[in-house]
Amino acid sequence: MILPIFLMFSFLLSSSSCNALDFCVADLKTPQGLAGYSCKKLELVTVDDFIFSGLHAGNTSNLIKAAVTPAFTAQFPGVNGLGISIARLDLAVGGVVPMHTDSSEIIIVIQGIIDAGFISSANKVYFKTLKTGDIMVFPQGLLHFQINAGTTPALAYVSFSSPSPGVQILDFALFGNDLPSNIIEETTFLDDAQVKKLKGVLGGTG
């Protein structure tokens, strides 16, 4: 009889400690750390901290013909510490989100046709053409991509398992910075002309 009572008491204690804070709305005036932003003072929190109205169509007149409109912690303080966020993805005809990594991700296609896929750590490719209403998940940290495979603009909403997913696009990480060209050539097996061409397109130097 004592053991069940002890277990129940332990459960209640653990539950109450987990719920010590209902939420931690981000105080965007503080520095962002590994655990996110510091909590806004409770008396300063309003319902507007839990509302985001900015998922409007993005500008796709760029190199990749794509626009990601985020509702991450920096734009939507209420998601701070909750392990979730969302973004809108607009892809013009021919638009692409190149190979990139971030947190675990789920995409739902609202309009158009999108080719999407990811590569496992065993280099196995998981690829599918998604149509309106289709949903696909991309595991955390794996390279993945999305391409508009149709003849009309495509729209999707993307949910993440982090309030600040930390998206890193492979092409820009390699060729959009000042990493010396000879290092890129040695690590990618591309020749000097190819590397310099890609640096020129993506704004890199060195």
Sequence and secondary structure as in RCSB ss.txt:
>XXXX:A:sequence
MILPIFLMFSFLLSSSSCNALDFCVADLKTPQGLAGYSCKKLELVTVDDFIFSGLHAGNTSNLIKAAVTPAFTAQ
FPGVNGLGISIARLDLAVGGVVPMHTDSSEIIIVIQGIIDAGFISSANKVYFKTLKTGDIMVFPQGLLHFQINAG
TTPALAYVSFSSPSPGVQILDFALFGNDLPSNIIEETTFLDDAQVKKLKGVLGGTG
>XXXX:A:secstr
 HHHHHHHHHHHHHHHHHTS S   B TTS  BTTB  B  GGG  GGGG           STTSEEEEEESTTT
 GGGTTTT EEEEEEE TT EEEEEE S EEEEEEES EEEEEE TT  EEEEEE TT EEEE TT  EEEEE S
SS EEEEEEESSSS   EEHHHHHHSS   HHHHHHHH   HHHHHHHHHHHT   
